[in-house]
Amino acid sequence: MPVTDAIPPNAPIITVHNVVKQFGRFAALRGVTAEFDAGRFHAILGENGAGKTTLLRALAGLAQPTRGEISIFGKTPQEACRDLGYMAHPSLLYDEMSGMENLRYFGRLYGIVGGRNGGRSKDGRCEEVIRSVGLDPELTRPVGQYSQGMRQRMSLARAILHDPRVLLLDEPFSNVDVHSARAMVGLLRGMRDAGKTVFVITHQALLLEGVADEFVWMQAGEIVDRTPTLARAAGGEDVQ
């Protein structure tokens, strides 16, 4: 469903101003300043320790900057939390519950009840989301018995359940087979096309070639390049 908002397409909806995040003496983010547009797909790339996850957690409101400011839709990340869908390295799922039971639980937290989402019932929304990531809502097996790839897809379902306007996904394709990963990319591309703003951290950048609107390159806690393709600017390294 297209996103309706007063902010026009391709306008900056997220601003990051001189953000520093320190853990003791270690600076995970070093004065990051950037603007990100609405309705675009941003792939965040870089080596381990570059600051990618810390930046994503700061955007999600889960890591308070030591210095600097972040604005999302003119609000702090904490104030904008209802508009954010976050997928972390841990699945954040309850292993003893089935997929549907997990989504029903999170649906209650998000206040998804009959009348929302076009009048569909809560279960209808949960079933729709599970099917969208390639899983069967009739599967009663506890999530703790899922394969790692199934857990990743279920975690994505949890992140998009409340129809957020901004998606923040940390390595969503990890341990997912190529066919399923491409299906997930197609789902995210469709959400971008419907007006969502998507951020994906990945070490599998080739999956997003021709899909992401821009590649954001990080190194040592800084954004060092932003390119429309995987090719880096002079002095950088291309993804092979």
DODOLUM-815634 format. One record per atom (N, C-alpha, C): residue in one letter; x, y, z. Coordinates in pm, whole numbers, padded with zeros to 5 digits, always signed. Layout:
<sites>
AXYZ/...
</sites>
This chain:
<sites>
M+00085-00119+00000/M+00000+00000+00000/M+00089+00124+00000/P+00069+00221-00089/P+00153+00339-00092/P+00144+00417+00038/V+00258+00477+00075/V+00263+00555+00197/V+00210+00694+00170/T+00119+00742+00253/T+00069+00877+00241/T+00130+00960+00352/D+00195+01070+00317/D+00263+01153+00414/D+00281+01290+00355/A+00290+01390+00441/A+00306+01527+00393/A+00443+01549+00330/I+00541+01465+00367/I+00675+01478+00311/I+00676+01423+00170/P+00717+01502+00069/P+00715+01455-00070/P+00819+01346-00093/P+00798+01263-00198/P+00898+01161-00231/P+01035+01223-00256/N+01140+01148-00220/N+01278+01187-00242/N+01320+01309-00161/A+01241+01348-00060/A+01281+01454+00032/A+01350+01390+00152/P+01448+01459+00212/P+01514+01401+00330/P+01414+01383+00444/I+01404+01262+00494/I+01319+01235+00610/I+01401+01200+00732/I+01529+01167+00709/I+01619+01132+00818/I+01743+01221+00807/T+01775+01289+00916/T+01897+01369+00921/T+01981+01322+01038/V+02109+01306+01010/V+02206+01266+01111/V+02311+01377+01115/H+02325+01440+01231/H+02415+01555+01240/H+02525+01532+01343/N+02647+01519+01294/N+02767+01511+01377/N+02752+01409+01490/V+02704+01289+01455/V+02678+01185+01555/V+02806+01110+01591/V+02833+01110+01719/V+02945+01036+01777/V+02887+00934+01875/K+02938+00812+01869/K+02899+00710+01967/K+03026+00645+02020/Q+03048+00664+02149/Q+03167+00608+02213/Q+03130+00497+02309/F+03214+00395+02311/F+03206+00288+02409/F+03339+00292+02485/G+03338+00360+02600/G+03465+00384+02668/G+03550+00476+02583/R+03672+00433+02555/R+03762+00514+02471/R+03744+00488+02323/F+03666+00384+02290/F+03648+00347+02149/F+03531+00424+02089/A+03556+00489+01977/A+03451+00563+01906/A+03399+00477+01791/A+03277+00423+01807/A+03217+00341+01701/A+03165+00428+01588/L+03120+00550+01620/L+03080+00649+01519/L+03158+00776+01546/R+03209+00836+01438/R+03300+00950+01452/R+03246+01069+01372/G+03150+01139+01429/G+03100+01260+01366/G+03025+01236+01237/V+02935+01137+01234/V+02860+01104+01113/V+02754+01212+01086/T+02755+01266+00967/T+02655+01362+00922/T+02603+01316+00786/A+02471+01305+00774/A+02412+01258+00648/A+02264+01290+00646/E+02208+01295+00526/E+02064+01303+00506/E+02020+01187+00419/F+01902+01133+00448/F+01850+01020+00371/F+01709+01054+00324/D+01683+01021+00197/D+01557+01058+00134/D+01448+00955+00158/A+01325+01001+00144/A+01209+00913+00155/A+01197+00823+00032/G+01144+00703+00053/G+01114+00614-00058/G+01235+00567-00135/R+01349+00549-00064/R+01471+00501-00130/R+01528+00383-00054/F+01607+00305-00126/F+01668+00183-00074/F+01816+00210-00053/H+01859+00211+00073/H+01997+00243+00108/H+02066+00116+00156/A+02172+00073+00087/A+02253-00041+00129/A+02375+00012+00203/I+02397-00035+00324/I+02510+00011+00406/I+02618-00096+00404/L+02735-00059+00355/L+02843-00155+00334/L+02968-00113+00412/G+03053-00209+00439/G+03179-00182+00507/G+03230-00306+00578/E+03355-00301+00617/E+03415-00414+00687/E+03357-00426+00828/N+03380-00540+00893/N+03343-00557+01032/N+03408-00447+01116/G+03331-00388+01207/G+03385-00282+01290/G+03379-00144+01228/A+03316-00131+01110/A+03311-00002+01042/A+03210+00094+01107/G+03119+00041+01188/G+03019+00125+01253/G+02879+00110+01196/K+02860+00012+01108/K+02731-00004+01040/K+02618-00035+01139/T+02640-00138+01222/T+02535-00178+01316/T+02508-00069+01418/T+02613-00002+01463/T+02594+00108+01560/T+02511+00219+01499/L+02536+00252+01373/L+02456+00355+01306/L+02311+00311+01296/L+02287+00185+01259/L+02150+00136+01245/L+02078+00137+01381/R+02150+00097+01486/R+02090+00098+01620/R+02060+00240+01665/A+02143+00334+01627/A+02116+00474+01661/A+01993+00524+01587/L+01978+00486+01459/L+01859+00525+01385/L+01733+00462+01445/A+01747+00341+01498/A+01633+00271+01559/A+01602+00321+01699/G+01686+00408+01754/G+01663+00458+01888/G+01711+00365+01997/L+01792+00265+01960/L+01840+00166+02056/L+01980+00197+02108/A+02049+00292+02044/A+02181+00336+02087/A+02180+00488+02091/Q+02186+00545+02211/Q+02182+00690+02225/Q+02318+00748+02187/P+02323+00842+02093/P+02453+00901+02057/P+02519+00968+02177/T+02650+00958+02183/T+02726+01031+02284/T+02718+01181+02258/R+02726+01216+02131/R+02707+01355+02088/R+02636+01354+01954/G+02573+01465+01919/G+02508+01477+01790/G+02358+01449+01799/E+02291+01466+01686/E+02146+01454+01681/E+02101+01372+01561/I+01991+01299+01580/I+01925+01226+01472/I+01779+01268+01470/S+01729+01299+01352/S+01588+01337+01336/S+01524+01247+01231/I+01408+01189+01265/I+01332+01104+01173/I+01189+01158+01169/F+01147+01203+01051/F+01017+01270+01038/F+01005+01386+01137/G+01117+01455+01164/G+01117+01568+01255/G+01110+01531+01401/K+01128+01401+01433/K+01121+01353+01570/K+01252+01284+01607/T+01269+01259+01736/T+01379+01173+01777/T+01346+01029+01736/P+01446+00943+01724/P+01416+00803+01692/P+01320+00739+01791/Q+01332+00773+01918/Q+01241+00715+02018/Q+01097+00761+01993/E+01079+00887+01958/E+00945+00940+01931/E+00887+00881+01802/A+00976+00846+01708/A+00932+00793+01578/A+00927+00642+01575/C+00935+00576+01690/C+00952+00430+01693/C+00839+00356+01625/R+00717+00409+01626/R+00605+00341+01562/R+00621+00336+01410/D+00703+00424+01356/D+00726+00429+01212/D+00846+00345+01169/L+00912+00280+01265/L+01036+00208+01237/L+01017+00058+01252/G+01072-00018+01158/G+01079-00163+01168/G+01224-00204+01174/Y+01264-00275+01279/Y+01405-00305+01303/Y+01427-00456+01308/M+01525-00502+01234/M+01563-00643+01233/M+01710-00651+01273/A+01737-00713+01389/A+01871-00721+01443/A+01936-00855+01408/H+02060-00873+01450/H+02126-01003+01435/H+02049-01111+01511/P+02018-01091+01640/P+01930-01188+01708/P+01790-01178+01649/S+01719-01289+01645/S+01587-01289+01580/S+01481-01214+01659/L+01500-01199+01791/L+01402-01135+01879/L+01269-01209+01879/L+01273-01339+01847/L+01153-01423+01846/L+01151-01511+01970/Y+01033-01561+02003/Y+01018-01653+02116/Y+01021-01796+02063/D+01126-01870+02102/D+01152-02002+02045/D+01041-02102+02072/E+00971-02087+02185/E+00870-02186+02222/E+00738-02164+02149/M+00724-02053+02078/M+00601-02021+02005/M+00615-02053+01857/S+00503-02079+01791/S+00504-02093+01644/S+00519-01955+01580/G+00535-01953+01448/G+00544-01826+01378/G+00421-01739+01398/M+00303-01797+01382/M+00180-01722+01400/M+00164-01673+01543/E+00201-01756+01640/E+00191-01714+01779/E+00283-01596+01808/N+00404-01599+01750/N+00495-01486+01765/N+00433-01358+01708/L+00378-01367+01588/L+00324-01247+01525/L+00198-01197+01597/R+00117-01289+01647/R+00000-01246+01726/R+00046-01168+01850/Y+00151-01218+01914/Y+00203-01150+02033/Y+00252-01010+01998/F+00336-01000+01894/F+00387-00868+01855/F+00275-00780+01801/G+00175-00843+01739/G+00060-00767+01691/G-00012-00697+01806/R-00024-00766+01919/R-00086-00703+02036/R-00003-00586+02085/L+00129-00601+02084/L+00216-00491+02127/L+00200-00370+02037/Y+00182-00394+01907/Y+00167-00285+01810/Y+00023-00235+01801/G-00070-00302+01871/G-00208-00258+01865/G-00277-00291+01735/I-00231-00397+01667/I-00294-00438+01541/I-00418-00520+01576/V-00534-00462+01551/V-00661-00528+01582/V-00752-00513+01463/G-00869-00576+01469/G-00965-00564+01360/G-00997-00419+01330/G-01003-00385+01203/G-01030-00249+01162/G-00907-00177+01112/R-00788-00222+01156/R-00666-00165+01102/R-00625-00246+00979/N-00533-00190+00899/N-00484-00258+00780/N-00600-00292+00685/G-00680-00191+00652/G-00786-00211+00555/G-00900-00295+00605/G-00921-00303+00737/G-01032-00378+00792/G-01003-00525+00812/R-00880-00568+00778/R-00847-00708+00796/R-00824-00740+00943/S-00853-00862+00982/S-00832-00902+01121/S-00684-00912+01149/K-00652-00918+01278/K-00513-00933+01319/K-00453-01059+01258/D-00526-01172+01267/D-00475-01295+01209/D-00456-01282+01060/G-00545-01209+00994/G-00530-01188+00850/G-00402-01116+00817/R-00368-01015+00894/R-00243-00942+00873/R-00123-01034+00900/C-00129-01111+01009/C-00019-01202+01040/C+00002-01305+00930/E-00106-01362+00880/E-00096-01460+00771/E-00037-01395+00646/E-00082-01276+00615/E-00032-01206+00496/E+00118-01183+00506/V+00165-01141+00622/V+00306-01111+00640/V+00390-01239+00635/I+00342-01346+00699/I+00417-01472+00695/I+00430-01522+00552/R+00321-01518+00478/R+00327-01563+00338/R+00420-01475+00255/S+00424-01347+00286/S+00507-01254+00207/S+00655-01287+00218/V+00698-01353+00328/V+00838-01390+00343/V+00862-01536+00306/G+00761-01601+00249/G+00777-01737+00198/G+00760-01847+00301/L+00690-01819+00409/L+00664-01920+00512/L+00515-01953+00517/D+00483-02065+00580/D+00345-02115+00586/D+00283-02080+00720/P+00176-02001+00722/P+00112-01968+00849/P+00052-02088+00921/E+00032-02198+00850/E-00023-02319+00912/E+00083-02401+00984/L+00208-02363+00972/L+00316-02438+01035/L+00310-02418+01187/T+00289-02526+01260/T+00273-02518+01406/T+00403-02546+01481/R+00507-02580+01409/R+00635-02610+01472/R+00687-02487+01548/P+00742-02504+01669/P+00798-02388+01741/P+00912-02325+01660/V+00926-02196+01672/V+01031-02125+01600/V+01170-02176+01637/G+01184-02226+01760/G+01312-02282+01802/G+01357-02401+01718/Q+01264-02463+01644/Q+01298-02576+01557/Q+01315-02533+01411/Y+01304-02405+01384/Y+01323-02356+01247/Y+01471-02363+01209/S+01497-02374+01080/S+01633-02357+01030/S+01672-02210+01047/Q+01803-02181+01036/Q+01848-02043+01051/Q+01788-01954+00943/G+01777-02007+00821/G+01718-01929+00713/G+01571-01897+00740/M+01497-01994+00793/M+01357-01971+00827/M+01344-01868+00939/R+01436-01873+01034/R+01434-01775+01143/R+01458-01635+01089/Q+01548-01623+00992/Q+01573-01491+00934/Q+01447-01437+00866/R+01379-01522+00792/R+01256-01477+00725/R+01147-01444+00825/M+01140-01521+00934/M+01041-01493+01037/M+01073-01362+01108/S+01201-01335+01126/S+01242-01210+01189/S+01205-01091+01100/L+01218-01108+00969/L+01176-01002+00876/L+01025-00982+00885/A+00950-01091+00896/A+00804-01079+00911/A+00769-00999+01036/R+00839-01024+01145/R+00815-00948+01268/R+00843-00799+01246/A+00951-00768+01173/A+00991-00629+01154/A+00892-00550+01068/I+00823-00617+00975/I+00732-00546+00884/I+00586-00559+00925/L+00558-00630+01035/L+00421-00661+01075/L+00335-00536+01090/H+00390-00431+01151/H+00311-00311+01181/H+00316-00208+01068/D+00362-00251+00949/D+00362-00165+00830/D+00440-00036+00853/P+00568-00048+00895/P+00647+00072+00925/P+00682+00149+00799/R+00709+00277+00815/R+00748+00360+00702/R+00898+00354+00674/V+00976+00313+00775/V+01121+00302+00761/V+01162+00163+00809/L+01238+00090+00725/L+01288-00042+00760/L+01438-00034+00784/L+01483-00091+00897/L+01624-00093+00935/L+01663-00239+00956/L+01735-00296+00860/L+01760-00440+00859/L+01910-00468+00864/D+01951-00546+00963/D+02092-00578+00983/D+02118-00722+00939/E+02186-00737+00827/E+02221-00867+00768/E+02099-00959+00754/P+01995-00915+00685/P+01875-01000+00673/P+01896-01126+00590/F+02001-01129+00506/F+02021-01244+00417/F+02119-01346+00474/S+02164-01324+00597/S+02260-01414+00658/S+02201-01555+00675/N+02273-01656+00625/N+02232-01796+00636/N+02101-01826+00564/V+02066-01745+00465/V+01947-01768+00384/V+01992-01818+00246/D+01925-01922+00193/D+01964-01973+00063/D+01939-01867-00044/V+02006-01884-00158/V+02005-01781-00262/V+01863-01754-00311/H+01784-01858-00333/H+01647-01838-00382/H+01565-01756-00283/S+01574-01789-00154/S+01497-01717-00053/S+01548-01575-00037/A+01681-01558-00046/A+01738-01424-00033/A+01688-01334-00147/R+01683-01388-00268/R+01634-01308-00382/R+01486-01275-00364/A+01410-01369-00307/A+01268-01341-00281/A+01254-01230-00177/M+01341-01230-00075/M+01339-01124+00026/M+01375-00991-00036/V+01474-00990-00124/V+01511-00867-00194/V+01393-00814-00275/G+01322-00905-00343/G+01205-00864-00421/G+01098-00802-00333/L+01076-00859-00213/L+00979-00804-00120/L+01021-00664-00076/L+01149-00646-00043/L+01197-00515+00000/L+01190-00413-00113/R+01220-00457-00234/R+01209-00366-00348/R+01065-00321-00366/G+00970-00413-00350/G+00829-00377-00360/G+00787-00279-00252/M+00842-00296-00132/M+00810-00203-00024/M+00869-00065-00054/R+00991-00061-00107/R+01049+00067-00149/R+00962+00133-00255/D+00918+00054-00352/D+00835+00108-00460/D+00701+00160-00408/A+00656+00108-00293/A+00532+00154-00232/A+00554+00275-00142/G+00678+00327-00137/G+00704+00448-00061/G+00781+00430+00068/K+00815+00306+00103/K+00892+00284+00224/K+01037+00329+00202/T+01103+00359+00312/T+01246+00389+00310/T+01318+00270+00373/V+01413+00211+00301/V+01474+00085+00341/V+01624+00102+00361/F+01673+00054+00475/F+01817+00046+00502/F+01852-00100+00523/V+01955-00147+00454/V+01999-00286+00469/V+02150-00288+00487/I+02195-00342+00599/I+02336-00376+00616/I+02356-00517+00560/T+02458-00533+00476/T+02482-00667+00422/T+02626-00682+00378/H+02676-00804+00388/H+02804-00842+00328/H+02781-00912+00193/Q+02655-00918+00151/Q+02620-00980+00023/Q+02567-00871-00071/A+02652-00774-00096/A+02610-00654-00170/A+02563-00684-00311/L+02616-00790-00372/L+02577-00821-00510/L+02428-00852-00522/L+02367-00899-00412/L+02223-00924-00414/L+02143-00796-00439/L+02201-00682-00403/L+02129-00555-00412/L+02169-00472-00533/E+02260-00524-00614/E+02299-00452-00735/E+02178-00439-00828/G+02150-00319-00872/G+02034-00295-00958/G+01904-00280-00881/V+01910-00293-00748/V+01791-00279-00663/V+01805-00159-00572/A+01918-00151-00500/A+01940-00039-00408/A+01956+00091-00488/D+01901+00198-00431/D+01917+00330-00493/D+02054+00389-00467/E+02112+00352-00352/E+02248+00399-00324/E+02317+00303-00229/F+02450+00304-00239/F+02535+00225-00151/F+02612+00321-00062/V+02595+00302+00068/V+02657+00389+00168/V+02775+00313+00226/W+02895+00367+00203/W+03016+00297+00243/W+03068+00355+00374/M+03092+00267+00473/M+03142+00310+00602/M+03280+00251+00629/Q+03358+00328+00702/Q+03493+00284+00740/Q+03532+00356+00868/A+03575+00281+00969/A+03626+00337+01095/A+03530+00439+01155/G+03400+00407+01152/G+03302+00492+01218/G+03258+00614+01140/E+03291+00618+01010/E+03254+00733+00927/E+03191+00686+00797/I+03104+00768+00740/I+03057+00745+00603/I+03162+00805+00510/V+03223+00720+00427/V+03334+00765+00343/V+03295+00779+00197/D+03178+00725+00158/D+03136+00737+00019/D+02988+00700+00009/R+02921+00758-00089/R+02782+00721-00121/R+02772+00718-00272/T+02740+00599-00326/T+02743+00581-00471/T+02614+00516-00518/P+02572+00546-00645/P+02450+00484-00698/P+02469+00340-00743/T+02594+00296-00753/T+02624+00158-00791/T+02729+00104-00696/L+02768-00021-00716/L+02871-00081-00632/L+03010-00028-00662/A+03027+00044-00772/A+03157+00100-00805/A+03188+00214-00710/R+03309+00213-00653/R+03351+00316-00559/R+03413+00434-00633/A+03420+00545-00564/A+03490+00661-00616/A+03640+00633-00619/A+03715+00722-00682/A+03860+00704-00694/A+03921+00683-00556/G+04004+00582-00545/G+04070+00554-00418/G+03997+00450-00336/G+03873+00419-00372/G+03795+00320-00297/G+03814+00183-00358/E+03748+00085-00297/E+03755-00052-00344/E+03616-00097-00388/D+03607-00157-00506/D+03481-00209-00556/D+03450-00343-00493/V+03322-00375-00484/V+03281-00510-00442/V+03287-00602-00562/Q+03356-00711-00547/Q+03371-00805-00658/Q+03261-00911-00652/
</sites>
